[in-house]
Amino acid sequence: MSFTSIRIVTDDLDGLVAFYERLTGQRAERPAPVFAQFSGPGANLAIASTATVAAAGEALTPGANRSVIIEFRVADVDAAFAALAPAGEDVVLEPSTMPWGNRSALIRDPDGNVVNLFSTPATVAH
């Protein structure tokens, strides 16, 4: 088994795609009007209209997530955060250094999902 992707189901596909395009600096692949995907090393981030999961009934509720963090490793947390700040993103945590050494900033995407921009400390040779 291999981990493939995380899919966010939304009522605002174009708005969410625009946010993640701005965040990643990458254009989304749009194989269908109701679906978009960001591919890269690691796993994929898929964004889909509620129309793609209509058969699931009420199992999925867009904009209701309060338990998942979507994480992106970046070279410079402060720069990545500053690039999003003018867009008025909902800030959860300004850039901070965590007790374990990671630098991290938390923002919410347009659907309210928490996004972590983080970098790890440089490895010190022993």
LUMBADREN-567021 format. One record per residue (C-alpha): residue number from 1; residue in three letters; x, y, z. Coordinates in nm, 2 decimals, decimal comma. Example, Ala and Ser with C-alpha at 12.3 -4.5 7.8 and 13.67 -1.06 7.14 Angstrom:
% residues 2
<pt 1 'ALA' <1,23 -0,45 0,78>>;
<pt 2 'SER' <1,37 -0,11 0,71>>;
This chain:
% residues 126
<pt 1 'MET' <0,00 0,00 0,00>>;
<pt 2 'SER' <0,13 0,35 -0,07>>;
<pt 3 'PHE' <-0,01 0,68 0,05>>;
<pt 4 'THR' <-0,13 0,88 -0,25>>;
<pt 5 'SER' <-0,31 1,20 -0,15>>;
<pt 6 'ILE' <-0,52 1,41 0,08>>;
<pt 7 'ARG' <-0,85 1,54 -0,08>>;
<pt 8 'ILE' <-1,03 1,85 0,04>>;
<pt 9 'VAL' <-1,39 1,86 -0,05>>;
<pt 10 'THR' <-1,52 2,21 -0,09>>;
<pt 11 'ASP' <-1,82 2,42 -0,21>>;
<pt 12 'ASP' <-1,57 2,68 -0,34>>;
<pt 13 'LEU' <-1,33 2,49 -0,57>>;
<pt 14 'ASP' <-1,20 2,79 -0,76>>;
<pt 15 'GLY' <-1,13 2,99 -0,44>>;
<pt 16 'LEU' <-0,95 2,70 -0,27>>;
<pt 17 'VAL' <-0,75 2,62 -0,58>>;
<pt 18 'ALA' <-0,64 2,99 -0,61>>;
<pt 19 'PHE' <-0,53 2,98 -0,24>>;
<pt 20 'TYR' <-0,31 2,67 -0,29>>;
<pt 21 'GLU' <-0,17 2,80 -0,62>>;
<pt 22 'ARG' <-0,07 3,12 -0,43>>;
<pt 23 'LEU' <0,07 2,91 -0,14>>;
<pt 24 'THR' <0,27 2,66 -0,35>>;
<pt 25 'GLY' <0,36 2,88 -0,65>>;
<pt 26 'GLN' <0,24 2,59 -0,86>>;
<pt 27 'ARG' <-0,06 2,58 -1,10>>;
<pt 28 'ALA' <-0,31 2,31 -1,02>>;
<pt 29 'GLU' <-0,37 2,03 -1,27>>;
<pt 30 'ARG' <-0,74 2,05 -1,37>>;
<pt 31 'PRO' <-0,85 1,73 -1,54>>;
<pt 32 'ALA' <-1,22 1,81 -1,49>>;
<pt 33 'PRO' <-1,41 2,13 -1,39>>;
<pt 34 'VAL' <-1,50 1,97 -1,05>>;
<pt 35 'PHE' <-1,14 1,85 -0,96>>;
<pt 36 'ALA' <-0,79 1,99 -0,92>>;
<pt 37 'GLN' <-0,47 1,84 -0,80>>;
<pt 38 'PHE' <-0,12 1,96 -0,69>>;
<pt 39 'SER' <0,14 1,69 -0,75>>;
<pt 40 'GLY' <0,49 1,69 -0,61>>;
<pt 41 'PRO' <0,74 1,50 -0,41>>;
<pt 42 'GLY' <0,57 1,31 -0,13>>;
<pt 43 'ALA' <0,19 1,30 -0,17>>;
<pt 44 'ASN' <-0,06 1,49 -0,38>>;
<pt 45 'LEU' <-0,31 1,75 -0,26>>;
<pt 46 'ALA' <-0,65 1,70 -0,43>>;
<pt 47 'ILE' <-0,93 1,95 -0,42>>;
<pt 48 'ALA' <-1,27 1,85 -0,53>>;
<pt 49 'SER' <-1,62 1,99 -0,56>>;
<pt 50 'THR' <-1,89 1,83 -0,34>>;
<pt 51 'ALA' <-2,03 1,70 -0,67>>;
<pt 52 'THR' <-1,75 1,45 -0,68>>;
<pt 53 'VAL' <-1,87 1,28 -0,36>>;
<pt 54 'ALA' <-2,25 1,32 -0,39>>;
<pt 55 'ALA' <-2,29 0,94 -0,33>>;
<pt 56 'ALA' <-2,13 0,98 0,01>>;
<pt 57 'GLY' <-2,43 1,18 0,13>>;
<pt 58 'GLU' <-2,37 1,37 0,45>>;
<pt 59 'ALA' <-2,04 1,19 0,53>>;
<pt 60 'LEU' <-1,84 1,49 0,41>>;
<pt 61 'THR' <-1,91 1,85 0,51>>;
<pt 62 'PRO' <-1,71 2,12 0,34>>;
<pt 63 'GLY' <-1,55 2,38 0,57>>;
<pt 64 'ALA' <-1,61 2,18 0,89>>;
<pt 65 'ASN' <-1,26 2,04 0,95>>;
<pt 66 'ARG' <-1,11 2,10 1,30>>;
<pt 67 'SER' <-0,88 1,80 1,33>>;
<pt 68 'VAL' <-0,63 1,79 1,04>>;
<pt 69 'ILE' <-0,33 2,01 0,96>>;
<pt 70 'ILE' <-0,21 2,03 0,60>>;
<pt 71 'GLU' <0,17 2,07 0,61>>;
<pt 72 'PHE' <0,41 2,22 0,37>>;
<pt 73 'ARG' <0,79 2,22 0,43>>;
<pt 74 'VAL' <0,93 2,55 0,31>>;
<pt 75 'ALA' <1,28 2,69 0,29>>;
<pt 76 'ASP' <1,19 3,01 0,48>>;
<pt 77 'VAL' <0,88 3,02 0,70>>;
<pt 78 'ASP' <0,89 3,39 0,75>>;
<pt 79 'ALA' <0,91 3,47 0,38>>;
<pt 80 'ALA' <0,64 3,22 0,29>>;
<pt 81 'PHE' <0,42 3,36 0,57>>;
<pt 82 'ALA' <0,49 3,72 0,46>>;
<pt 83 'ALA' <0,39 3,63 0,10>>;
<pt 84 'LEU' <0,05 3,52 0,22>>;
<pt 85 'ALA' <-0,01 3,79 0,48>>;
<pt 86 'PRO' <-0,10 4,07 0,23>>;
<pt 87 'ALA' <-0,38 3,84 0,10>>;
<pt 88 'GLY' <-0,54 3,87 0,44>>;
<pt 89 'GLU' <-0,52 3,50 0,53>>;
<pt 90 'ASP' <-0,66 3,39 0,87>>;
<pt 91 'VAL' <-0,36 3,36 1,10>>;
<pt 92 'VAL' <-0,36 3,10 1,36>>;
<pt 93 'LEU' <0,00 3,12 1,47>>;
<pt 94 'GLU' <0,26 3,38 1,35>>;
<pt 95 'PRO' <0,60 3,24 1,26>>;
<pt 96 'SER' <0,74 3,09 1,58>>;
<pt 97 'THR' <1,02 2,85 1,67>>;
<pt 98 'MET' <0,88 2,53 1,83>>;
<pt 99 'PRO' <1,04 2,37 2,14>>;
<pt 100 'TRP' <1,17 2,09 1,91>>;
<pt 101 'GLY' <1,34 2,34 1,68>>;
<pt 102 'ASN' <1,11 2,36 1,38>>;
<pt 103 'ARG' <1,01 2,71 1,26>>;
<pt 104 'SER' <0,63 2,71 1,20>>;
<pt 105 'ALA' <0,34 2,94 1,10>>;
<pt 106 'LEU' <-0,02 2,83 1,09>>;
<pt 107 'ILE' <-0,29 2,99 0,87>>;
<pt 108 'ARG' <-0,64 2,89 0,76>>;
<pt 109 'ASP' <-0,73 2,83 0,40>>;
<pt 110 'PRO' <-1,05 2,97 0,27>>;
<pt 111 'ASP' <-1,25 2,67 0,39>>;
<pt 112 'GLY' <-1,10 2,70 0,74>>;
<pt 113 'ASN' <-0,85 2,41 0,72>>;
<pt 114 'VAL' <-0,53 2,47 0,91>>;
<pt 115 'VAL' <-0,22 2,49 0,70>>;
<pt 116 'ASN' <0,13 2,46 0,86>>;
<pt 117 'LEU' <0,42 2,62 0,69>>;
<pt 118 'PHE' <0,73 2,48 0,85>>;
<pt 119 'SER' <1,10 2,44 0,82>>;
<pt 120 'THR' <1,33 2,21 1,01>>;
<pt 121 'PRO' <1,66 2,32 1,17>>;
<pt 122 'ALA' <1,98 2,26 0,99>>;
<pt 123 'THR' <2,13 1,93 1,08>>;
<pt 124 'VAL' <2,45 1,96 1,28>>;
<pt 125 'ALA' <2,72 1,71 1,20>>;
<pt 126 'HIS' <2,84 1,51 1,51>>;
